[in-house]
Amino acid sequence: MIRKKLKITALLSLAISVNSFSIDVYTPKAPPSIPMLTMKDEVKIHYYRDVHIEIIPKIIKNQDGIYVIPTNLGENLKKKGLELKLLGVTSQGLISIISNQKIDNIKGLDGKNILIGAQGSSPDIISKFLFKKNNISPKITYRSTPEVAKLMILQKGDNAVLPEPMATLVLEKNPELIRSIVYKDEWEKVTSLSGIPQVGLYTTSRYNKTHSKEIEKFIDEYKKNLKDLRKDPNKFIDLAQVNFNINLSDSGYEESIKYMNLSLIDGKKGDKLVKEYIKILGENR
């Protein structure tokens, strides 16, 4: 009997060791981290605010871990000689324009005032690309993203470029505002890509080699959680409420998830997608 119990215990321990893993992930409090929120035993999430101050130094030092960063930044760091590996694209576009009055299409923004958070950020770069492709010249004012959101809620701005879940939060706080433009839709009209691969999972080449099995398990778990999120978002919404603390209702989160376009496109397909994205942005600056 004792031997049988020991055998069962050993098998359980083996099963746990085979299926478990431990990885440090550095991410902003943003949509791509939502599928990770249920991996509390496998992933240690480190939230950051400023990628340039908090994350780039870690990458330069070749610090172990996975980094959720804009793909244009990741590819630029690779271009400068840093040994980074793209593990996958985590969103196909999560930006909208919120307006205080109806706009029929993006050309209706020509000459209009528009708020954008952080000059040189992905939303800024993508906005300028779409404005150029549509031959329009909105009057841009830069503020931090929280400032942009606050100004729109108070109706002190005409139009604003906002990512999820902030865009939906602003609409919830002020129902008189309108989601006038969805960037993913506009992107598909002027490029050959079916989405905007603006956010990715990166790691150092060294970590990718030394922790290949753990990374593979993490990617598999992330994909599984994406499927679960689409089927039943409630568990993930509860965790997002605790971790993000942005005061968005559960129904608001459910609406926001529709516009997050979360994905995990890895391997050669992910590499090709990001290369095309960077090429498109580079050719149209």
C-alpha positions as CSV (number, residue, x, y, z in Angstrom):
1,M,0.0,0.0,0.0
2,I,2.8,2.4,0.9
3,R,4.7,1.5,-2.2
4,K,1.5,2.2,-4.3
5,K,1.1,5.6,-2.6
6,L,4.7,6.5,-3.3
7,K,4.3,5.4,-6.9
8,I,1.3,7.6,-7.3
9,T,3.0,10.6,-5.7
10,A,6.0,10.1,-8.0
11,L,3.8,10.0,-11.1
12,L,2.0,13.2,-9.9
13,S,5.3,15.0,-9.3
14,L,6.5,13.9,-12.8
15,A,3.3,15.2,-14.4
16,I,3.6,18.5,-12.6
17,S,7.3,18.9,-13.6
18,V,6.5,18.0,-17.3
19,N,3.6,20.5,-17.6
20,S,4.9,23.4,-15.4
21,F,7.4,26.1,-16.4
22,S,8.6,29.4,-15.0
23,I,9.1,32.5,-17.0
24,D,9.5,36.2,-16.3
25,V,7.4,38.4,-18.6
26,Y,7.8,42.2,-18.8
27,T,4.6,43.9,-20.1
28,P,2.6,47.0,-19.8
29,K,-0.9,46.8,-18.3
30,A,-2.3,46.3,-21.8
31,P,-4.4,43.8,-23.8
32,P,-1.6,41.4,-24.8
33,S,-1.0,40.5,-21.2
34,I,-4.7,39.4,-20.6
35,P,-4.1,35.8,-21.8
36,M,-1.2,35.5,-19.3
37,L,-3.3,36.4,-16.3
38,T,-4.4,32.8,-15.7
39,M,-0.8,31.6,-15.7
40,K,-0.1,32.6,-12.1
41,D,1.9,29.5,-11.3
42,E,4.0,29.5,-14.5
43,V,4.5,33.2,-15.3
44,K,5.8,36.0,-13.1
45,I,4.5,39.2,-14.7
46,H,6.5,42.4,-14.2
47,Y,4.4,45.5,-15.3
48,Y,6.2,48.5,-16.7
49,R,5.2,52.0,-17.6
50,D,8.0,53.3,-19.9
51,V,9.6,50.9,-22.3
52,H,12.5,53.2,-23.0
53,I,13.5,53.7,-19.4
54,E,12.5,50.3,-17.9
55,I,12.8,47.7,-20.7
56,I,15.5,48.7,-23.2
57,P,18.3,48.7,-20.6
58,K,17.2,45.2,-19.6
59,I,17.4,44.1,-23.3
60,I,20.8,45.7,-23.7
61,K,22.1,43.9,-20.7
62,N,20.7,40.6,-22.2
63,Q,18.5,40.0,-19.2
64,D,16.5,36.8,-19.3
65,G,12.8,36.9,-19.9
66,I,10.1,37.7,-22.4
67,Y,9.2,41.3,-23.4
68,V,5.9,42.6,-24.7
69,I,6.9,45.6,-26.8
70,P,5.9,47.4,-30.0
71,T,7.2,45.4,-33.0
72,N,8.6,48.5,-34.6
73,L,10.8,49.0,-31.5
74,G,11.8,45.4,-31.4
75,E,12.8,45.4,-35.0
76,N,14.7,48.7,-34.6
77,L,16.7,47.2,-31.7
78,K,17.5,44.2,-33.8
79,K,18.7,46.5,-36.6
80,K,21.0,48.2,-34.1
81,G,22.7,44.8,-33.4
82,L,20.8,43.6,-30.4
83,E,20.2,39.8,-30.5
84,L,16.4,39.7,-30.1
85,K,14.0,36.9,-31.2
86,L,10.4,37.6,-32.2
87,L,8.3,34.9,-30.6
88,G,4.9,36.1,-32.0
89,V,2.6,38.9,-32.8
90,T,0.0,39.4,-30.0
91,S,-2.4,41.9,-31.6
92,Q,-3.7,42.7,-35.0
93,G,-4.7,46.2,-34.2
94,L,-6.1,47.8,-31.0
95,I,-6.5,51.5,-31.9
96,S,-9.6,53.6,-32.6
97,I,-10.4,57.2,-33.0
98,I,-12.9,58.5,-30.5
99,S,-14.8,61.7,-31.6
100,N,-17.4,64.1,-30.2
101,Q,-19.4,64.1,-33.4
102,K,-20.1,61.7,-36.2
103,I,-17.4,61.3,-38.9
104,D,-18.4,59.4,-42.0
105,N,-14.9,58.2,-42.9
106,I,-11.2,59.0,-42.2
107,K,-11.1,61.7,-44.8
108,G,-13.5,63.7,-42.6
109,L,-10.6,64.3,-40.2
110,D,-8.8,66.5,-42.7
111,G,-8.0,69.8,-41.0
112,K,-9.7,68.7,-37.7
113,N,-8.1,68.7,-34.3
114,I,-6.9,65.4,-33.0
115,L,-5.2,64.3,-29.8
116,I,-2.5,61.6,-29.9
117,G,-0.7,60.1,-26.9
118,A,3.1,60.2,-26.9
119,Q,4.8,61.5,-30.0
120,G,6.8,58.8,-31.8
121,S,4.7,56.0,-30.2
122,S,3.1,53.2,-32.3
123,P,-0.3,55.0,-32.3
124,D,1.4,58.1,-33.6
125,I,3.4,56.3,-36.3
126,I,0.4,54.3,-37.5
127,S,-1.8,57.5,-37.4
128,K,0.6,59.4,-39.6
129,F,0.8,56.5,-42.0
130,L,-3.0,56.4,-42.4
131,F,-3.3,60.2,-42.6
132,K,-0.7,60.2,-45.4
133,K,-2.3,57.3,-47.3
134,N,-5.6,59.2,-47.2
135,N,-4.1,62.5,-48.1
136,I,-5.4,64.3,-45.0
137,S,-3.7,66.6,-42.6
138,P,-5.4,66.7,-39.1
139,K,-4.1,69.2,-36.6
140,I,-2.2,67.0,-34.1
141,T,-1.8,67.8,-30.4
142,Y,0.3,65.5,-28.3
143,R,-0.5,64.6,-24.7
144,S,0.0,61.5,-22.5
145,T,-2.6,58.8,-23.2
146,P,-4.2,59.3,-19.7
147,E,-4.4,63.0,-20.4
148,V,-6.0,62.4,-23.8
149,A,-8.6,60.1,-22.2
150,K,-9.4,62.7,-19.5
151,L,-9.8,65.5,-22.0
152,M,-12.2,63.4,-24.2
153,I,-14.3,62.4,-21.2
154,L,-14.6,66.0,-20.2
155,Q,-15.4,66.9,-23.9
156,K,-12.4,69.2,-24.1
157,G,-11.1,67.4,-27.3
158,D,-12.7,66.9,-30.7
159,N,-11.0,63.7,-31.7
160,A,-8.5,61.3,-30.1
161,V,-6.4,58.3,-31.0
162,L,-6.7,55.8,-28.2
163,P,-5.8,52.1,-27.8
164,E,-7.9,49.5,-26.0
165,P,-9.1,49.3,-23.3
166,M,-8.7,53.1,-22.9
167,A,-10.9,53.8,-26.0
168,T,-13.8,51.8,-24.6
169,L,-13.3,53.3,-21.1
170,V,-13.7,56.8,-22.5
171,L,-16.9,55.8,-24.4
172,E,-18.3,54.3,-21.2
173,K,-17.5,57.4,-19.1
174,N,-19.0,59.7,-21.7
175,P,-21.7,57.9,-23.8
176,E,-22.1,61.0,-26.0
177,L,-18.8,60.3,-27.6
178,I,-18.5,58.0,-30.8
179,R,-16.0,55.4,-32.0
180,S,-15.7,57.0,-35.4
181,I,-12.7,55.2,-36.9
182,V,-11.3,51.7,-36.2
183,Y,-7.6,51.6,-37.4
184,K,-7.6,47.9,-38.3
185,D,-10.4,48.5,-40.8
186,E,-8.6,51.6,-42.3
187,W,-5.3,49.6,-42.4
188,E,-6.8,46.8,-44.4
189,K,-8.1,49.3,-47.0
190,V,-4.6,50.7,-47.8
191,T,-2.3,47.8,-47.3
192,S,-2.1,44.1,-48.2
193,L,-2.1,43.1,-44.6
194,S,-5.2,41.9,-42.8
195,G,-4.3,43.6,-39.5
196,I,-1.8,45.8,-37.8
197,P,0.9,43.6,-36.1
198,Q,1.9,46.4,-33.8
199,V,2.7,44.4,-30.6
200,G,4.9,41.4,-30.2
201,L,6.5,39.0,-27.8
202,Y,10.3,39.2,-27.9
203,T,13.2,37.5,-26.0
204,T,16.9,37.5,-26.2
205,S,18.5,35.0,-28.6
206,R,20.4,33.5,-25.7
207,Y,17.2,33.0,-23.6
208,N,15.5,31.5,-26.6
209,K,18.2,28.9,-26.8
210,T,18.6,28.1,-23.1
211,H,14.9,28.1,-22.3
212,S,13.4,26.8,-25.5
213,K,11.2,24.2,-23.8
214,E,9.8,26.7,-21.3
215,I,9.1,29.2,-24.1
216,E,7.4,26.6,-26.2
217,K,5.1,25.7,-23.3
218,F,4.4,29.4,-22.7
219,I,3.4,29.9,-26.3
220,D,1.2,26.8,-26.3
221,E,-0.5,28.0,-23.1
222,Y,-1.0,31.6,-24.5
223,K,-2.7,30.1,-27.6
224,K,-4.9,27.9,-25.5
225,N,-5.9,30.9,-23.3
226,L,-6.7,33.0,-26.4
227,K,-9.2,30.3,-27.4
228,D,-10.7,30.3,-23.8
229,L,-10.9,34.1,-23.9
230,R,-13.0,34.0,-27.0
231,K,-15.3,31.3,-25.7
232,D,-15.8,32.7,-22.2
233,P,-14.1,36.0,-21.3
234,N,-15.5,36.3,-17.8
235,K,-12.6,34.6,-16.0
236,F,-10.1,36.9,-17.8
237,I,-12.2,40.0,-17.2
238,D,-12.2,39.3,-13.4
239,L,-8.4,39.1,-13.4
240,A,-8.1,42.2,-15.6
241,Q,-10.2,44.1,-13.2
242,V,-7.8,43.2,-10.4
243,N,-4.6,43.7,-12.3
244,F,-5.3,46.7,-14.6
245,N,-7.4,48.8,-12.2
246,I,-8.8,51.2,-14.9
247,N,-12.3,51.3,-13.6
248,L,-14.0,49.7,-16.6
249,S,-17.1,47.7,-16.1
250,D,-17.3,44.0,-17.0
251,S,-19.5,44.7,-19.9
252,G,-17.1,47.4,-21.0
253,Y,-14.2,44.9,-20.9
254,E,-16.3,42.5,-23.0
255,E,-16.9,45.2,-25.6
256,S,-13.2,46.2,-25.5
257,I,-12.0,42.7,-26.2
258,K,-13.8,42.8,-29.5
259,Y,-11.5,45.7,-30.6
260,M,-8.3,44.3,-29.1
261,N,-7.8,41.8,-32.0
262,L,-5.7,39.6,-29.8
263,S,-3.7,36.9,-31.5
264,L,-0.5,34.9,-31.4
265,I,1.0,34.6,-34.8
266,D,4.4,32.9,-34.4
267,G,7.0,31.2,-36.5
268,K,7.8,32.2,-40.0
269,K,4.3,33.6,-40.5
270,G,4.8,36.1,-37.6
271,D,8.3,37.0,-38.9
272,K,7.0,37.7,-42.4
273,L,4.0,39.7,-41.1
274,V,6.3,42.0,-39.0
275,K,8.8,42.4,-41.8
276,E,5.9,43.5,-44.1
277,Y,4.6,45.9,-41.5
278,I,8.0,47.5,-40.9
279,K,8.6,47.8,-44.7
280,I,5.2,49.5,-45.2
281,L,5.8,52.0,-42.4
282,G,9.4,52.7,-43.6
283,E,8.3,53.3,-47.2
284,N,5.6,55.8,-46.2
285,R,7.4,58.0,-43.7
